[in-house]
Amino acid sequence: DYYESVGKDYKPSGNTKFPFDDAYDIIFINLGTNDKLESGVGSGDAKDFVKRYNTFINRVKEKYPNSEIVIIRPFNGGANASETRKAENKNRGDIFADMYKKGYFTGDKLHYCDTTEWTDIEYMTDELHPSENGHKNIAERLMSFLKNEGLVK
């Protein structure tokens, strides 16, 4: 079961089950780096993350069998991020690259958007979350990706 978890200061706003009752042509999954993974590819942390992520993807596929699902690799973070944050972001990127190589993001109605080269996104002062302009740039790149995948004209 998945619950609504968006609230003030990113705190859960309750234990309301997500209803899964809407229909979507395209679903974007862009989970952030808040999972606090501390170890790299092949570690216990990464294996647990991969298992949970795969379970989540399968749940979305089950609930929305007619939807195209776009899995977005976590963004790199800002150029001025701390060395610790840069290492964390690289670690997560490596895990996603490994998952992609192993076929986790391939199959009917699954699409993997590799953001590795998206290094010029503007970030807020936390060097973690995209700014308003950063989000506009991401939207433009996603539209290009969707066109290349044949999902939109």
Secondary structure by P-SEA (a helix, b strand, c coil): cccccccccccccccccccccccccbbbbbcccccccccccccaaaaaaaaaaaaaaaaaaaacccbbbbbbccccccccccaaaaaaaaaaaaaaaaaaaacccccccbbbbbcccccccccccccccccaaaaaaaaaaaaaaaaaacccc
